[in-house]
């Protein structure tokens, strides 16, 4: 089953622990709340570097970066924009990602991880595995 990954930190943790495989990363949809720059180089701008939080995170990060680069080329990734004035409506971005991959769009009131997960599951029952 294809995966929808909603959290960079959660994905890093789950890949490091083996809950998400390298093969899963190759077909996953990515809708992280962080910027591309943070996912590719955590801590480079002085923010937290999640690679220091989990055993095996350095290797996991290398696999994630390769998978993200592939996902970007194949339209399976949407990023948080670093400048608020340039942000598209995040719900529109999520729905673009879902529909491009052949899944049903969602309508949600609260744009948080729990709300996203519930809405995606309701619109696409047993079609996507969500991780956050």
C-alpha angles and dihedrals in degrees: 000000000000117000132226109207113203103172130050092202092047092048092049090050094046094048091047090051095044096246089119116040128217086246090055090055090058093064102026126118113233124212104158123174092222130079123264090247092057094049093048096043111017113199095012092120095044096269124121118301105216091191087081093056102067135045108248094018095126092060091041090053092054090054092046093051092052091047092047092052089052092045092052090055090050099045095250097120136070122183137209106248117238094219114059093211089059095051118118116213102286092218089056090050092050091049091047089054093047096045094045088056092048100259130126119264122243138225117209137171100202115046100209132116095265093048092047093048093049094046095047092049092048092050095042108029114197092350104098131035110217124211127185 
